[in-house]
């Protein structure tokens, strides 16, 4: 893939908008994963003792 000046400009322009959205998506996925893990642990009778 080849970048020209227009691509560089577009990326520089979009980065401030795209990065927070990506961060939000990652945080959301993490929260969902945590929630699912908690649900599973509750179904299995609380936290597994270590």
mmCIF file of the N, C-alpha and C atoms, coordinates in Angstrom:
data_MODEL
# 
_entry.id   MODEL 
# 
loop_
_atom_site.group_PDB 
_atom_site.id 
_atom_site.type_symbol 
_atom_site.label_atom_id 
_atom_site.label_alt_id 
_atom_site.label_comp_id 
_atom_site.label_asym_id 
_atom_site.label_entity_id 
_atom_site.label_seq_id 
_atom_site.pdbx_PDB_ins_code 
_atom_site.Cartn_x 
_atom_site.Cartn_y 
_atom_site.Cartn_z 
_atom_site.occupancy 
_atom_site.B_iso_or_equiv 
_atom_site.pdbx_formal_charge 
_atom_site.auth_seq_id 
_atom_site.auth_comp_id 
_atom_site.auth_asym_id 
_atom_site.auth_atom_id 
_atom_site.pdbx_PDB_model_num 
ATOM 1   N N  . UNK A 1 1  ? 0.832   -1.201  0.000  1.00 0.00 ? 1  UNK A N  1 
ATOM 2   C CA . UNK A 1 1  ? 0.000   0.000   0.000  1.00 0.00 ? 1  UNK A CA 1 
ATOM 3   C C  . UNK A 1 1  ? 0.867   1.251   0.000  1.00 0.00 ? 1  UNK A C  1 
ATOM 4   N N  . UNK A 1 2  ? 0.469   2.220   -0.791 1.00 0.00 ? 2  UNK A N  1 
ATOM 5   C CA . UNK A 1 2  ? 1.298   3.402   -0.973 1.00 0.00 ? 2  UNK A CA 1 
ATOM 6   C C  . UNK A 1 2  ? 0.575   4.637   -0.444 1.00 0.00 ? 2  UNK A C  1 
ATOM 7   N N  . UNK A 1 3  ? 1.266   5.402   0.377  1.00 0.00 ? 3  UNK A N  1 
ATOM 8   C CA . UNK A 1 3  ? 0.704   6.648   0.900  1.00 0.00 ? 3  UNK A CA 1 
ATOM 9   C C  . UNK A 1 3  ? 1.229   7.816   0.096  1.00 0.00 ? 3  UNK A C  1 
ATOM 10  N N  . UNK A 1 4  ? 0.322   8.706   -0.311 1.00 0.00 ? 4  UNK A N  1 
ATOM 11  C CA . UNK A 1 4  ? 0.806   9.960   -0.890 1.00 0.00 ? 4  UNK A CA 1 
ATOM 12  C C  . UNK A 1 4  ? 0.476   11.092  0.078  1.00 0.00 ? 4  UNK A C  1 
ATOM 13  N N  . UNK A 1 5  ? 0.773   12.307  -0.320 1.00 0.00 ? 5  UNK A N  1 
ATOM 14  C CA . UNK A 1 5  ? 0.599   13.451  0.579  1.00 0.00 ? 5  UNK A CA 1 
ATOM 15  C C  . UNK A 1 5  ? -0.857  13.593  1.023  1.00 0.00 ? 5  UNK A C  1 
ATOM 16  N N  . UNK A 1 6  ? -1.788  13.322  0.131  1.00 0.00 ? 6  UNK A N  1 
ATOM 17  C CA . UNK A 1 6  ? -3.211  13.448  0.473  1.00 0.00 ? 6  UNK A CA 1 
ATOM 18  C C  . UNK A 1 6  ? -3.592  12.444  1.554  1.00 0.00 ? 6  UNK A C  1 
ATOM 19  N N  . UNK A 1 7  ? -3.084  11.217  1.460  1.00 0.00 ? 7  UNK A N  1 
ATOM 20  C CA . UNK A 1 7  ? -3.345  10.203  2.483  1.00 0.00 ? 7  UNK A CA 1 
ATOM 21  C C  . UNK A 1 7  ? -2.784  10.645  3.823  1.00 0.00 ? 7  UNK A C  1 
ATOM 22  N N  . UNK A 1 8  ? -1.543  11.125  3.802  1.00 0.00 ? 8  UNK A N  1 
ATOM 23  C CA . UNK A 1 8  ? -0.901  11.592  5.031  1.00 0.00 ? 8  UNK A CA 1 
ATOM 24  C C  . UNK A 1 8  ? -1.735  12.688  5.673  1.00 0.00 ? 8  UNK A C  1 
ATOM 25  N N  . UNK A 1 9  ? -2.204  13.612  4.858  1.00 0.00 ? 9  UNK A N  1 
ATOM 26  C CA . UNK A 1 9  ? -2.999  14.726  5.367  1.00 0.00 ? 9  UNK A CA 1 
ATOM 27  C C  . UNK A 1 9  ? -4.310  14.220  5.960  1.00 0.00 ? 9  UNK A C  1 
ATOM 28  N N  . UNK A 1 10 ? -4.952  13.294  5.241  1.00 0.00 ? 10 UNK A N  1 
ATOM 29  C CA . UNK A 1 10 ? -6.223  12.733  5.702  1.00 0.00 ? 10 UNK A CA 1 
ATOM 30  C C  . UNK A 1 10 ? -6.043  12.013  7.035  1.00 0.00 ? 10 UNK A C  1 
ATOM 31  N N  . UNK A 1 11 ? -4.985  11.221  7.131  1.00 0.00 ? 11 UNK A N  1 
ATOM 32  C CA . UNK A 1 11 ? -4.708  10.477  8.372  1.00 0.00 ? 11 UNK A CA 1 
ATOM 33  C C  . UNK A 1 11 ? -4.439  11.448  9.515  1.00 0.00 ? 11 UNK A C  1 
ATOM 34  N N  . UNK A 1 12 ? -3.627  12.483  9.243  1.00 0.00 ? 12 UNK A N  1 
ATOM 35  C CA . UNK A 1 12 ? -3.316  13.467  10.275 1.00 0.00 ? 12 UNK A CA 1 
ATOM 36  C C  . UNK A 1 12 ? -4.584  14.180  10.729 1.00 0.00 ? 12 UNK A C  1 
ATOM 37  N N  . UNK A 1 13 ? -5.489  14.412  9.786  1.00 0.00 ? 13 UNK A N  1 
ATOM 38  C CA . UNK A 1 13 ? -6.736  15.110  10.082 1.00 0.00 ? 13 UNK A CA 1 
ATOM 39  C C  . UNK A 1 13 ? -7.675  14.223  10.901 1.00 0.00 ? 13 UNK A C  1 
ATOM 40  N N  . UNK A 1 14 ? -7.737  12.934  10.562 1.00 0.00 ? 14 UNK A N  1 
ATOM 41  C CA . UNK A 1 14 ? -8.716  12.031  11.169 1.00 0.00 ? 14 UNK A CA 1 
ATOM 42  C C  . UNK A 1 14 ? -8.246  11.443  12.499 1.00 0.00 ? 14 UNK A C  1 
ATOM 43  N N  . UNK A 1 15 ? -6.945  11.333  12.705 1.00 0.00 ? 15 UNK A N  1 
ATOM 44  C CA . UNK A 1 15 ? -6.415  10.665  13.894 1.00 0.00 ? 15 UNK A CA 1 
ATOM 45  C C  . UNK A 1 15 ? -7.040  11.165  15.194 1.00 0.00 ? 15 UNK A C  1 
ATOM 46  N N  . UNK A 1 16 ? -7.163  12.485  15.398 1.00 0.00 ? 16 UNK A N  1 
ATOM 47  C CA . UNK A 1 16 ? -7.742  12.950  16.669 1.00 0.00 ? 16 UNK A CA 1 
ATOM 48  C C  . UNK A 1 16 ? -9.184  12.503  16.867 1.00 0.00 ? 16 UNK A C  1 
ATOM 49  N N  . UNK A 1 17 ? -9.906  12.249  15.765 1.00 0.00 ? 17 UNK A N  1 
ATOM 50  C CA . UNK A 1 17 ? -11.294 11.808  15.882 1.00 0.00 ? 17 UNK A CA 1 
ATOM 51  C C  . UNK A 1 17 ? -11.384 10.296  16.034 1.00 0.00 ? 17 UNK A C  1 
ATOM 52  N N  . UNK A 1 18 ? -10.533 9.591   15.304 1.00 0.00 ? 18 UNK A N  1 
ATOM 53  C CA . UNK A 1 18 ? -10.613 8.129   15.271 1.00 0.00 ? 18 UNK A CA 1 
ATOM 54  C C  . UNK A 1 18 ? -10.095 7.519   16.567 1.00 0.00 ? 18 UNK A C  1 
ATOM 55  N N  . UNK A 1 19 ? -8.999  8.041   17.104 1.00 0.00 ? 19 UNK A N  1 
ATOM 56  C CA . UNK A 1 19 ? -8.373  7.421   18.270 1.00 0.00 ? 19 UNK A CA 1 
ATOM 57  C C  . UNK A 1 19 ? -9.300  7.340   19.484 1.00 0.00 ? 19 UNK A C  1 
ATOM 58  N N  . UNK A 1 20 ? -10.011 8.425   19.850 1.00 0.00 ? 20 UNK A N  1 
ATOM 59  C CA . UNK A 1 20 ? -10.924 8.301   21.004 1.00 0.00 ? 20 UNK A CA 1 
ATOM 60  C C  . UNK A 1 20 ? -12.028 7.283   20.764 1.00 0.00 ? 20 UNK A C  1 
ATOM 61  N N  . UNK A 1 21 ? -12.503 7.196   19.518 1.00 0.00 ? 21 UNK A N  1 
ATOM 62  C CA . UNK A 1 21 ? -13.566 6.233   19.200 1.00 0.00 ? 21 UNK A CA 1 
ATOM 63  C C  . UNK A 1 21 ? -13.034 4.817   19.383 1.00 0.00 ? 21 UNK A C  1 
ATOM 64  N N  . UNK A 1 22 ? -11.828 4.552   18.879 1.00 0.00 ? 22 UNK A N  1 
ATOM 65  C CA . UNK A 1 22 ? -11.226 3.230   19.027 1.00 0.00 ? 22 UNK A CA 1 
ATOM 66  C C  . UNK A 1 22 ? -11.019 2.901   20.502 1.00 0.00 ? 22 UNK A C  1 
ATOM 67  N N  . UNK A 1 23 ? -10.566 3.894   21.261 1.00 0.00 ? 23 UNK A N  1 
ATOM 68  C CA . UNK A 1 23 ? -10.342 3.681   22.689 1.00 0.00 ? 23 UNK A CA 1 
ATOM 69  C C  . UNK A 1 23 ? -11.651 3.351   23.390 1.00 0.00 ? 23 UNK A C  1 
ATOM 70  N N  . UNK A 1 24 ? -12.716 4.073   23.025 1.00 0.00 ? 24 UNK A N  1 
ATOM 71  C CA . UNK A 1 24 ? -14.041 3.810   23.603 1.00 0.00 ? 24 UNK A CA 1 
ATOM 72  C C  . UNK A 1 24 ? -14.501 2.400   23.268 1.00 0.00 ? 24 UNK A C  1 
ATOM 73  N N  . UNK A 1 25 ? -14.305 1.983   22.022 1.00 0.00 ? 25 UNK A N  1 
ATOM 74  C CA . UNK A 1 25 ? -14.726 0.649   21.614 1.00 0.00 ? 25 UNK A CA 1 
ATOM 75  C C  . UNK A 1 25 ? -13.981 -0.411  22.412 1.00 0.00 ? 25 UNK A C  1 
ATOM 76  N N  . UNK A 1 26 ? -12.682 -0.230  22.570 1.00 0.00 ? 26 UNK A N  1 
ATOM 77  C CA . UNK A 1 26 ? -11.891 -1.191  23.340 1.00 0.00 ? 26 UNK A CA 1 
ATOM 78  C C  . UNK A 1 26 ? -12.360 -1.241  24.785 1.00 0.00 ? 26 UNK A C  1 
ATOM 79  N N  . UNK A 1 27 ? -12.592 -0.072  25.366 1.00 0.00 ? 27 UNK A N  1 
ATOM 80  C CA . UNK A 1 27 ? -13.053 -0.014  26.750 1.00 0.00 ? 27 UNK A CA 1 
ATOM 81  C C  . UNK A 1 27 ? -14.404 -0.703  26.886 1.00 0.00 ? 27 UNK A C  1 
ATOM 82  N N  . UNK A 1 28 ? -15.275 -0.506  25.884 1.00 0.00 ? 28 UNK A N  1 
ATOM 83  C CA . UNK A 1 28 ? -16.600 -1.115  25.901 1.00 0.00 ? 28 UNK A CA 1 
ATOM 84  C C  . UNK A 1 28 ? -16.487 -2.637  25.841 1.00 0.00 ? 28 UNK A C  1 
ATOM 85  N N  . UNK A 1 29 ? -15.635 -3.124  24.943 1.00 0.00 ? 29 UNK A N  1 
ATOM 86  C CA . UNK A 1 29 ? -15.448 -4.573  24.817 1.00 0.00 ? 29 UNK A CA 1 
ATOM 87  C C  . UNK A 1 29 ? -14.895 -5.157  26.108 1.00 0.00 ? 29 UNK A C  1 
ATOM 88  N N  . UNK A 1 30 ? -13.972 -4.432  26.743 1.00 0.00 ? 30 UNK A N  1 
ATOM 89  C CA . UNK A 1 30 ? -13.399 -4.902  27.998 1.00 0.00 ? 30 UNK A CA 1 
ATOM 90  C C  . UNK A 1 30 ? -14.472 -4.978  29.076 1.00 0.00 ? 30 UNK A C  1 
ATOM 91  N N  . UNK A 1 31 ? -15.314 -3.950  29.133 1.00 0.00 ? 31 UNK A N  1 
ATOM 92  C CA . UNK A 1 31 ? -16.383 -3.920  30.132 1.00 0.00 ? 31 UNK A CA 1 
ATOM 93  C C  . UNK A 1 31 ? -17.344 -5.078  29.911 1.00 0.00 ? 31 UNK A C  1 
ATOM 94  N N  . UNK A 1 32 ? -17.666 -5.357  28.652 1.00 0.00 ? 32 UNK A N  1 
ATOM 95  C CA . UNK A 1 32 ? -18.570 -6.471  28.339 1.00 0.00 ? 32 UNK A CA 1 
ATOM 96  C C  . UNK A 1 32 ? -17.934 -7.788  28.749 1.00 0.00 ? 32 UNK A C  1 
ATOM 97  N N  . UNK A 1 33 ? -16.635 -7.949  28.459 1.00 0.00 ? 33 UNK A N  1 
ATOM 98  C CA . UNK A 1 33 ? -15.934 -9.179  28.832 1.00 0.00 ? 33 UNK A CA 1 
ATOM 99  C C  . UNK A 1 33 ? -15.926 -9.353  30.347 1.00 0.00 ? 33 UNK A C  1 
ATOM 100 N N  . UNK A 1 34 ? -15.650 -8.253  31.074 1.00 0.00 ? 34 UNK A N  1 
ATOM 101 C CA . UNK A 1 34 ? -15.662 -8.313  32.538 1.00 0.00 ? 34 UNK A CA 1 
ATOM 102 C C  . UNK A 1 34 ? -17.038 -8.715  33.046 1.00 0.00 ? 34 UNK A C  1 
ATOM 103 N N  . UNK A 1 35 ? -18.077 -8.131  32.470 1.00 0.00 ? 35 UNK A N  1 
ATOM 104 C CA . UNK A 1 35 ? -19.444 -8.412  32.895 1.00 0.00 ? 35 UNK A CA 1 
ATOM 105 C C  . UNK A 1 35 ? -19.777 -9.875  32.671 1.00 0.00 ? 35 UNK A C  1 
ATOM 106 N N  . UNK A 1 36 ? -19.402 -10.395 31.506 1.00 0.00 ? 36 UNK A N  1 
ATOM 107 C CA . UNK A 1 36 ? -19.673 -11.803 31.202 1.00 0.00 ? 36 UNK A CA 1 
ATOM 108 C C  . UNK A 1 36 ? -18.950 -12.714 32.175 1.00 0.00 ? 36 UNK A C  1 
ATOM 109 N N  . UNK A 1 37 ? -17.699 -12.374 32.473 1.00 0.00 ? 37 UNK A N  1 
ATOM 110 C CA . UNK A 1 37 ? -16.918 -13.187 33.417 1.00 0.00 ? 37 UNK A CA 1 
ATOM 111 C C  . UNK A 1 37 ? -17.603 -13.197 34.781 1.00 0.00 ? 37 UNK A C  1 
ATOM 112 N N  . UNK A 1 38 ? -18.073 -12.018 35.222 1.00 0.00 ? 38 UNK A N  1 
ATOM 113 C CA . UNK A 1 38 ? -18.755 -11.939 36.514 1.00 0.00 ? 38 UNK A CA 1 
ATOM 114 C C  . UNK A 1 38 ? -20.027 -12.773 36.506 1.00 0.00 ? 38 UNK A C  1 
ATOM 115 N N  . UNK A 1 39 ? -20.780 -12.703 35.411 1.00 0.00 ? 39 UNK A N  1 
ATOM 116 C CA . UNK A 1 39 ? -22.011 -13.491 35.311 1.00 0.00 ? 39 UNK A CA 1 
ATOM 117 C C  . UNK A 1 39 ? -21.702 -14.982 35.421 1.00 0.00 ? 39 UNK A C  1 
ATOM 118 N N  . UNK A 1 40 ? -20.657 -15.422 34.722 1.00 0.00 ? 40 UNK A N  1 
ATOM 119 C CA . UNK A 1 40 ? -20.292 -16.834 34.756 1.00 0.00 ? 40 UNK A CA 1 
ATOM 120 C C  . UNK A 1 40 ? -19.879 -17.245 36.165 1.00 0.00 ? 40 UNK A C  1 
ATOM 121 N N  . UNK A 1 41 ? -19.106 -16.391 36.844 1.00 0.00 ? 41 UNK A N  1 
ATOM 122 C CA . UNK A 1 41 ? -18.652 -16.723 38.185 1.00 0.00 ? 41 UNK A CA 1 
ATOM 123 C C  . UNK A 1 41 ? -19.836 -16.821 39.149 1.00 0.00 ? 41 UNK A C  1 
ATOM 124 N N  . UNK A 1 42 ? -20.819 -15.918 38.974 1.00 0.00 ? 42 UNK A N  1 
ATOM 125 C CA . UNK A 1 42 ? -21.983 -15.963 39.833 1.00 0.00 ? 42 UNK A CA 1 
ATOM 126 C C  . UNK A 1 42 ? -22.771 -17.256 39.613 1.00 0.00 ? 42 UNK A C  1 
ATOM 127 N N  . UNK A 1 43 ? -22.875 -17.692 38.348 1.00 0.00 ? 43 UNK A N  1 
ATOM 128 C CA . UNK A 1 43 ? -23.595 -18.921 38.047 1.00 0.00 ? 43 UNK A CA 1 
ATOM 129 C C  . UNK A 1 43 ? -22.890 -20.124 38.626 1.00 0.00 ? 43 UNK A C  1 
ATOM 130 N N  . UNK A 1 44 ? -21.571 -20.056 38.723 1.00 0.00 ? 44 UNK A N  1 
ATOM 131 C CA . UNK A 1 44 ? -20.785 -21.191 39.203 1.00 0.00 ? 44 UNK A CA 1 
ATOM 132 C C  . UNK A 1 44 ? -20.607 -21.134 40.724 1.00 0.00 ? 44 UNK A C  1 
ATOM 133 N N  . UNK A 1 45 ? -21.376 -20.259 41.380 1.00 0.00 ? 45 UNK A N  1 
ATOM 134 C CA . UNK A 1 45 ? -21.363 -20.258 42.835 1.00 0.00 ? 45 UNK A CA 1 
ATOM 135 C C  . UNK A 1 45 ? -20.283 -19.375 43.438 1.00 0.00 ? 45 UNK A C  1 
ATOM 136 N N  . UNK A 1 46 ? -20.173 -18.144 42.953 1.00 0.00 ? 46 UNK A N  1 
ATOM 137 C CA . UNK A 1 46 ? -19.228 -17.216 43.548 1.00 0.00 ? 46 UNK A CA 1 
ATOM 138 C C  . UNK A 1 46 ? -17.839 -17.365 42.968 1.00 0.00 ? 46 UNK A C  1 
ATOM 139 N N  . UNK A 1 47 ? -16.931 -16.657 43.566 1.00 0.00 ? 47 UNK A N  1 
ATOM 140 C CA . UNK A 1 47 ? -15.557 -16.685 43.063 1.00 0.00 ? 47 UNK A CA 1 
ATOM 141 C C  . UNK A 1 47 ? -14.887 -17.988 43.433 1.00 0.00 ? 47 UNK A C  1 
ATOM 142 N N  . UNK A 1 48 ? -14.070 -18.485 42.534 1.00 0.00 ? 48 UNK A N  1 
ATOM 143 C CA . UNK A 1 48 ? -13.318 -19.718 42.798 1.00 0.00 ? 48 UNK A CA 1 
ATOM 144 C C  . UNK A 1 48 ? -12.218 -19.395 43.805 1.00 0.00 ? 48 UNK A C  1 
ATOM 145 N N  . UNK A 1 49 ? -12.158 -20.166 44.851 1.00 0.00 ? 49 UNK A N  1 
ATOM 146 C CA . UNK A 1 49 ? -11.117 -19.938 45.852 1.00 0.00 ? 49 UNK A CA 1 
ATOM 147 C C  . UNK A 1 49 ? -9.769  -20.357 45.294 1.00 0.00 ? 49 UNK A C  1 
ATOM 148 N N  . UNK A 1 50 ? -8.736  -19.560 45.596 1.00 0.00 ? 50 UNK A N  1 
ATOM 149 C CA . UNK A 1 50 ? -7.410  -19.902 45.089 1.00 0.00 ? 50 UNK A CA 1 
ATOM 150 C C  . UNK A 1 50 ? -6.512  -20.299 46.239 1.00 0.00 ? 50 UNK A C  1 
# 
